[in-house]
Amino acid sequence: MAGLIVHGKENIVTPGFYMPNRISIEAGRALHHLLEGKVCYLVDPTFPPSDEIMDFLKAKQVEVEYFDFRHTTSRAVREQIMAHLDAGISVVFLPGQVAKIRGTYSDVPSPFLRHVGSLHISPIPLFLGYYGNTVTTLYREVQDPDCHEEFCILPKLAAGPQTGERLMAAWLEKGAELFAAQPLLSTSLTTNIVRSIKANPKVEIIDGMTGARLPFFKALGVSMAVAKMLRKRDDKRIGVILPPGGGGVIATLSCLLAGITPVLINYASSAAAFESTVRQAGLKTFITARKFMQKLPQFPWPPAEQLILVEDLLQNTSKLTLISNVLTAKMAPASLICNMFDTDARKNNDEAVMLFTSGSSGEPKGVVLTHRMVLANASQCACRLDMNNLSFLASLPIFHSFGLTVTMMLPLLAGCTVCSYPNPTDARNLNELIVKHKLSLVCATPTFGRAMLRRAEPDTFKNVRYFVLGAEKLQADLEQEFIDKCGIQPMEGYGLTETSPVIGVNMPNAAPVRGSKFFVPGTVRPSIGALLPGIAVRITDVDDDNVELPLTERGMIWFKGANVFSGYIGRPEVNAEIFRDGWFKTGDIGQMDLNGFLTLGGRLSRFSKVGGEMVPHEGVELALSQAFELTAEDGVKIAITGVSDPQKGEAMVLLSALPQHARSSEEKEHLAAIRNLMQERKIPTLWAPKYLVPVEAIPILPTGKLDLRGCKLLAEEALGLAAR
């Protein structure tokens, strides 16, 4: 270990009841010293600490109190603790060795936190984390020779109910604070990419279309040549209109080396959305490829004088120049290359890249991802994955933050092989690439994942260690189909453009630990997984941001962390609404469990307040899909949206593309039948839609998500509300 750093010594209370998220021998020694040896240790023999810690306690000849919470009442344990506190002796609960997934923030399983909450003794939280200096070692949940320990004594919690929830909140917030303070995050993304490429020069980006292989060092050399040309321009930002792959990597890295912000353009967006993106980002130059332009004739391409075509750029660059830069990338030390391009000039909170939200509920909003944010989220993802010989399928577009951070930046920063393919809907070819190149990490949406499963053989995914699905809800039937057909557990994750993007993801459960009967799970369904380390969460009342709720109660979700953005560009009025004391209001509804798993209840925009009650659109859609016996194979046939209503504030509108609802003249009969169906299933009648609008097709975004704005407009137009 590189050493122990102790924070918060001023929060020591003697006597006190101390609750650590985990313990190490170094932290244990430090705490024992701070408590001057006047301490008793609380141990559950079914959840024993390491032999090293128990040997230390024996050597110090300190008192150890044993309890088995499953066979001991809370009152009895409380009396054990209070007897020592009354005698002036502090009590420290010692977490044991536990089966846990990588990157967990706590070794205390939820049953123990529930038990602590029932003791009604105010604890002093202790937080221990292990931190390194590279993307792949920045956070560790176990001791590592390349990491140092940081041990924090937090202020004593106030007396009151739900102590377990408040302990978890304190650990998460301190963990986010310590993570954000790590020196790596103040450095340059560009510098870190160059160093990683130099450390892994022969790792390849494989073109899934052609089979061509581009070693990292060649990608860097070409990027250096392009960057030298870009530095002669006066652009502060340049649009990149390219799919995932070598071209996208070179265009993005060239901009970073040149000190220019790459703005990754959504080439599946409408003309209006593209025009908005150009205007908001102040773009006048775009990098793309002629071959790519030919494949997207419907895209509103800028005029030729604003385009830098990759093919022309390379043809107009002399072979000598390219060879010279590639040789420099291969032979020169990272420090020399970084000095050549002054890569440390832009770092920390400076702009790294710019993305735009999909605009599902309005005009696209510009999000700047800083060097700090991308490094933070790449590190957070890396700590949850086994990076050893990990190879990535990169089919998600790089204009989405997941495609950018997870399947482009993370492999570059960690030295992992990437196989790129520009079309995430081409399931047959994606499956062939997974088999051919033995890819071990696959990311997709459930819609894309279902298509891949339909065309898969039982052994197609045998080399896949992580099959992550996000952006939409993972339906239980799809999850089971993956298990039954291919023997692989798909893992649902969750993220936001504004959080760089990954917040949490389910992972395979860890192997049991000998001697311990408890574990911290890797997967909890139907959650979106455990929060990545370095992210704190807050839950507030949906109707009042000032009313904070326990983390296990359902409400509005807020996040804080180094991967969280600071606001939309040019939207001060929106930013004022979504930020408070450093916390970001997501617009998502949900709650956590005491293992740190987050379960979503939908977007706030996907609720209607009918007669004072919050009605979830997704809940109504699920109920009606079951009533109509719809399956995912049918596609999206119904959608719920809300419109203003003078009587109840809002009214529910059912958009239906089902044949039986095609005749508007039968609306009353259909609505009555729907109410009966919902009553049969004991669903509140308040959830029943007031209006039925037949449509030819439900509006869907290119990502597969519902076009919420399009749905609302259809409903308002059909009901004559659009002009009001």
N, C-alpha and C positions, 0 to 999 in steps of 0.2 A: 504494500500500500504506500501511496505517496504522502500519507500523513492525515491527521485529523484536525479539522477546524471546528471550534465550538462557538456557537452564537447564543445570545440570550441568557448569559449567566445571571443577569439582574432579575430574571424571572424565577430564580430558585426560591422555593418556599419550604421552610422546615418547621414542623413536619408537613409533608404533602403526599398526595397520591399521584404517582407518575404513570402515564400511559404512552409508551413509545409505539410508533408504527412498525418498527423492527429494532433489533439490537445487534450490535457487534461487540467483540471483545474490547476493542479500543474505546468505543462509546461507553460500554459498561464500566470500564475502569475510570473514565473521565467523570461519569455521573457519580460513581461510588466516592470518588475524591471530593466532588463538589458537595455531596451530602455528608461529608466528614465521617463516613462509615456508619452513621446512625440510620441504618436502613434495613428493611426486611424485604425479601423478594417473594413475589407471588407467582407460583408455577402450577400449571395444570399438567399432571403427569401424562395425560393422553396427548399433550401438545408440547413436548419437552424442548427446551433450548439446546443448543449445541453442547457437546461434551466439553469443549474449550471453556464455555461460559460457566458450566456447572463446576468444572475444576477450579476456576477462578474463585467462585463463591466458597468452595470448600477450603481453599487456601486462605481466604480471608476470614474463615470461620464465622460467617454471617448467618443470620437466621433465614430459613426458607420456609414459607408457608405453602402447603400443598392444598389444592382444591380441585374438584372435578365438577364443573358447572352443570353437567348433565344430571348429577346426582346430589347436588348441593343447592339449597335454596338461596336466593339472592339475599335474604335476610341474614343467613348464616355467614355468607362471605362478607357482607357489610360489617357484621360484628367482628369478624377477624381483622378487617382493615382498621375499623374505628378503635379497636383495642390498642393497636400499635400507634395510631395517630395521637390518641389520648396520652400515651406514654412518651410522646415526643419523638417517635421514630417514624421516618418516612417509609412509604410502601411503594415498590416499583413492580408493576406487572411485567413479566418477562415473556414476550412472544416467543413461540417455539419455531422449530423448523417446519416448513409447510410446503406442500406442492403448490406451485404458482407459475403463471405464465411469465414470459420475459417482460421486463419493464413495469412490473407492478409497483405501486407506491406504498403498499402496506402488506405486512405479513400477518395481519390480524384478521382471521376469517369473520364473516358477519355474525355468527352465533355469539362470539365473544363481545363484539360491540353491542349487540342487543343486551347481553348480560350486564355489561358495564352500565348501560343506560338505566337498568333497573336497580342499581346499587344506591342511587341518589347520594353519591359523593362527588363533589366537584373535582375533576381531574386536572392535572397539569400536562398538556400534550407535549410529547417529544417527537421530533421529526428527524429521521436519519436518511440521508441519500448519498449515493456514490457517483462522482462526476469525473469525466475525463476531458480530453482536449481535442478529440476528433469527432466527426459526425457519427461514427459507429460506436464510440465509447462515451459520448457526452453524458448519458444517463445509464446507470446500471442498478439492478435490484439486488445484486450480490457483490461481495468484495472482489476487486480485480486489481492486479498489479499495476495497471496503467491508470488507476483512478485514485482520487483522494476522497475522504469522508467529510461530510458536513453534518454536524449534529446540532440541533436547535432546541433550546428550552423555550417553549411558548408561554404566554400569559395564562394563568389559571382560568379555567372556564367558570362562568357564573353558575350558581345553582339553578336547577330547573329541570323540566322534562326533556326527553330525547337527547340525552347526553351523547349517545353513540353517534347520532347524526351530526352533532356539533363538533365532536372529535374529528370525524371524517372531514368536515368542512375546514377545520383548522389545519389538518394535515395537508389537504389539497392546496389551500391558499399559501401555506409556507413552502410547499413543494414547488408551486408555480413561481414564487418569489426567488427561491434559490436557483431554480433552473434558468430564469431570466437573467440572473446575475453572472452566469458562467462566461468567462472571457471569450470563448469561441464565438458566441453570438454577436460580439461587437466587431468581429472581423469581416472580411470581404468574401461574399459568395464566389466571386470570380477567382480570387486567390486560392480558395479551397478547391475549386474545380481544377485549376491548373496543377496544384500539388497532387491531387488524386490521380489525374491523368498521367503525371510524371511517375507516380508510384505504380500505376497499372497500365503501361503504355500499349501492351499487346491485347488488352481486353477489347472486344469487338462490338460494334453496332451492326447487326445483321439485317439486311434489307429483305423482308419477307416476300416482296414482289419479285425481285430479280435474283436473290441469293447472294448478292454482292456483300462483301465484308469490309467494314471500315474500322481499322484499329483506332483506338482513342488518340494515339499520338498523331495520326494523319488528320483526324478531325480537328485537333488543336492546331496543327500546322496550317491547314486551309483557313481556319477561323482567324489565325493571326494575319494571313495575307489579306483576307477580306476586311478585317478590322482596320488595317493600315489605310485602306481606301475609304472606309467609312469615317475615319478621323478627319478627313479633309472636308467633310460636309459640316453644315451648321445645324444639323438635326439634333434636337435633344431627345426625341423619341422617334422610333421607326416602327411601322407596322410590319408584322411577320405573318404572312398568309401561306402557311405550309402545314402539311400533315406531320404526324410523328415520324421520326426516322433521322437519317444522317443529315438531310437538308435542314430539317427543323433545328437540330442540335447546332449545326454550323452557323445558321442565321442568328440564333439566340446567343450563342457564345461569342460570335463576332461583335454583336452589339455590346455585350458586356465588356469585352476587351477594349472596345473603342470608347467606353464611357457613355454609351447611349442606352436608353431604356427601350428594350424590345416590348412592343405592344402586340400581344398575341391575338389575332383577329379571328372571330367566329365566322368561318366561311359557310356555315349553315344558316346564318341569320338572314333576316329580311333586308331589303334595300334601306328601309327606314332605320332599322337597328344599326346597320353598317354606317349610314350617314351620321347617326348620333355618336357612334364610337369615334369616327374620324374627327368630328367637331369637338367632342369632349377631351380627346387626347391631344388635339392640335397636330394631327398627322399631315405630312405632305409627301412622305416617301414610304414605299412599301417594298419588302423583299418577298418574292415568290418565285415560282418556276413555270416555264412555258408549258411543260407537260401537265402540270397541275391545273393551270388555267384552262387547258383544253378539256379537262375532265369536269370542269364546273362552268359551263357556258352560261348558266342562269345567274351566276354571282355578279353583282354590280361592280365589276372591276374598275379601278381608277384609271384615268388616262395614262397612255403609254409613257409619257414623260415623267410620271411619278413612280414608275415601276423599276425596280432593280431585279433583273431576271438572273437566277443562279447560273443557268447555262451560259448566258452571255458573259457574266462576270468571270467565270472560269476560263472561257475561251479567250477573253481579252487580257487575261493575265498570263504573262510569259511562263513557259515551263520552268525556266531558270528561277523565277521568283517563287513559284510554288514549291519547287524542290528545295530551294534555300530555306523557306519557312518550315517545311516538313522536317528537314534535317535539324533545324534549330529546335523544333518541338521535341525531336527525338533525342538530341545530344545535349542540349543546354540544360543547366539546372533550373529547377522551378523558380528560384529566387531571381535569376537573370531574366526569365520571361516575364515574371511579375513586375520587375523594375522597368522593362522595356515598355510595358503598357500601363504602368503606374496603377496596378489593379487595386491597391489599397486606398486610392483617392476616393473611391465610392465604397462605403461599407456600413455596417450597423443599421441605422434607420434611414439610410439613403435608398432611393428607388432602385430596385433590381429589375422587376418586370411589372407590366400592367396587364390586367385582365378585365373583362367586363362580365357582369352577371348575365344570366340567360334572358332576363326580362320576362319571366313567366307571369309577373304581376304588374308589368309596366315597362317604361323605358329602361334599357340597360344602364346599370350603374358602374362607374369605373372604380376599380379596386387596385391600389398599388400594393404589391408584395415587396417588402423591403429585403435587403440582404439578411437582416436578423430573422425575419419571419420565415424565409425559405430554409435557412440553415436550421432554425428551431424545429420546423415541422419534419424536415428530412431526418434530423436526429431523433425526434420523437418516434417516427416510424421505424427507424433502424433499430431502436432499442427493443421494439416489440417483435422483431423478426430475427430468425436465425440467418444471418447474412452469409454464412459459409457456403460458397459455390451456388449462390442464389442467381437465377437467371430470369429476366423479366420479359413478358409479352407486352409490347407497347403498341396498343391499337387505339387507345382513347386519345382524342384530339388534345393537342398541347394548349389550345385556347381554354380548356377546362383545367382548373387548378389541380385536379387529381392527376390528369395526364401530364401536367407540367412538373409537379413536385415529386410524385411517386414513381412514374414510369419514365421520366427524363432526368430530372435533377438528382434523385436518389441514386440511380445506377452510376451516374457520373461521379458523384461524391463518394460512393462506396466501392467503386471499381467492379461493377457487376455487368455481365453480358446482357445485351438487350437485343431482342428480335422485334423489329417494327413492322407494322402493317397498317396502311392508311384507312382501311374500312372496318370499323368495329362490328358491322352487321354481316360481314361475310363469314358466317359461322364455319362453313366447310373448310375454307382455307386456314382459318385461325386454328381449328383443331389439328389440321395437318402440320402446321408450324409447331404447335405444342409437342406433338409426337416426334417430329423430325429433329428438333433442337433440344428436346428434353427440358422444356421450360418449366420452371418451378414456382413462379409467381404469376398469376393471371388476375387481372382486374377487369371488371365489366359491370354493366347494369343488369338487373334481373331480366329485363327484356332481351338483351344480347345473350345473357347466360342461358336463358331457356332455348334460344335458337341453337346455341352451341351444344347443349345437352341433347337436343332432338337429333343432331347429326353425329353424335358421339358413339363410339364403341365402348364396351365395358372397361377397356384398358387405356382409353384415350388420355385420361388424366392421371395415369399411374405415377408420373414423375412430378406432379404438381403438389407442392407442399402447402401453398396458400391460394385458395380460389376466393377472392374478395369481391363481393357484390355491394354496390352502393347506388346512390342517387334516387332510387325508388325503394319502396318497402319490399323486403324479401318475403314472398308468400310461403306459407308452411308447405303447400303441396309441391312447390318447386324445390324447396330444401330437401324434402323426402325423396323426390325423384332423383336428385343427384346422388343421394346415399344409396338408394335401391339399384340404380342402373350402373353407376361408376364407382361406388364405394368411397366417395369423397364428400366431406362436409363443407358446403359453401358457407362463407363467413360474412355476415352482414356488417357493414361499417357505415360511418356517418361523417360528413364533413360539410364545410361551407367555403365558398370562395373567400369569404372574409377571414377565415381561420387557416388559410394556406394549403390544404383545406382540412386535413384529417383531425377529427376530434376523438373518435373511439372506433374500435373494431373488435369483433369476436375473434378468438384464436382457439386452436385445438387445446384441450385440457392438458395440463402438465402431468407427467408420470408421478405416481405416489411417492411419498418420502417415507423411508423405513422408520417406524417408531411413532409416526404421527397419524392420527385418525382424521385429521382435518385438511382442507385444501382451500385455496382461493381459485375459483373456477376460471376457465378461459372463455367459456361460452355460457351465456344465459339468454335463453330465448323467451320472449321476442325482443330482447334489448338490442341496441346497436353496438353493444360491447362495452368494455371498460374504458374509461377515459385514458388517453395517453398521458404519460407523466409530464409535469410542467404546465398543466391546464387546471385552473380552478373553476368551479361552477357555483352559481347562485340560483335559487328558485324564488320567484316572487309571485304574489297574487296577480292573476291575469288582468284584473281591473284596476290594480293600484300598485305601481312600481315601488312604492315606499314600504309596502308590507312584505317583509321577507318571510318565507316559509321554510320549514325543515326540508332538507334535500330529498327526503323520501315522500314528500307530498307533491301532488301534481300542480304545476304552475308554469309561469314563464321562465325560460332558460336564459341565463346570462353566462358569459365566459370571460375569463381573464387569463392572459398568458403571453409568452414571447411570440407565439405564432398568430396572435390576433391583431387585425389591422387597426388603424387609427381613424378611419373614416373614408367615406366616398368622396371622390374628387368633385369639387364644385357643388356639393350638396350640404351646405352648412345647416339648413333647417332640418334635414333628415338626420344628420350627425348629432344634432342637439337632442333629438328624441331617442336615439339608440345607445348613447353613452352616458354613463353615470359613475363617477369616481373610479374611472379606469375599467369599468365593466361594460361589456358589449351585449346589448339586448338582441337576441337572435330572431325573435318572432316565432320560435318553436315552443311547443308545449310539451312538458314531460316531467319525469321524476327519476331519481336514482335509487338503487338499493345500497345496502351497507357494504357491498363488495366493490362499489364504485361503477356499477353498470348502469348505463343511461337508457331509459325506455322513452321513446317519443310518443306523443299523443296527437301529432299533427301540427301544421302551421297555424298561427293565429289567423292568417288570412284564409285558412280553410275551416274557420268556425263562423257561425252566424249566431248573433244574440237574439233569440226569439222569445219574446215575452219575459226577458230578463234572464233566460237560461242559455248557457253556451252549448250550442249543438254542433258536433263535429261532422264536417262534410264527409270525411273518409269513413267514419263510423256508419253513416247513412248509406254510402256507396257500398260498403262491405255487406251490410244487411240486405240491400236490394239485390246485389250480385248473387247472394246465396238464395234469396227468394226467387229470382229469375233463373237460377241454376246456371249462371255464367261461370266459365272457367277462363284462365289466362289464355288458353288457346283461341278463345273467341275474340281476343283483342279488347280494346277499350270501347265499350258500347254505351256506358252511362257515365254521367258526371253530375255532381251537385254543386251549385253555386248559390249565392245569396243576393237578394235585391232589397232595396228599401221598402218598408211596409208601414203605412200610417197607423195601423192598429197595434202591431207587435214589434215595431222597430225594424225587423228584418223578416223576410219570408224566404223559404227554401224553394229552389227551382231545380227540377229534375230535367237535365238534357238527356234525351234518349235517341240512340241510333238503332234501336230494336225495331224490327218490322211490325210487331204488334202495336207499336205506339205511333205509327206513321200518320194516322188520321187525327188531326187536331180536333175534329168535331166530337171525338169520343173522349176528350180530356177528362171530363167529370167522372165517367165510368172507370177510366183507368186509375184516376187518383183515389177513388173509393176502394178499388180492388187493392191498391198499394197499401192503403191504411189498414185494410183487413189483414193483409199479409204481415204487416208489422205488428199488429195486435196479437196475431197468432204466435209470433216469436217474442212476445212480451217486451217489445221495443216501445219506448214512450211515444204516444201519439203526437207530441210536440215535434218529434223528429220527422214526421211525415211531410213530404213536399207539398206546398200549396199550389204550385204550378207545374205543368208538364209541357216541355217544349220539344217537339220532334225535330231532329236535325239529321242531315245526311251523314255527317261524321263528327265525332268529338274532336275538338281542336287539340292537337298534340305538337309539342316542340320537337325539334330534331333529336334532342337528347332522350326522347321517350317519355318525358314528364308531361303532365297536363299543362296546357296553355291556359293558365288561370284567367288572364286578362281576356283572352279570346272567348272563353266560356262565359264570362260575365257579360261581355258585349253581345254575344248571341242571345242570352237571356233577356237583356235589357231591350234589344231591338225587337225581339218577338213580343214582348209585353208592352211596347210603346213607351219605354222609360228612357231611351237613349238620349233624347233631346232635353230631358228635364234637368 
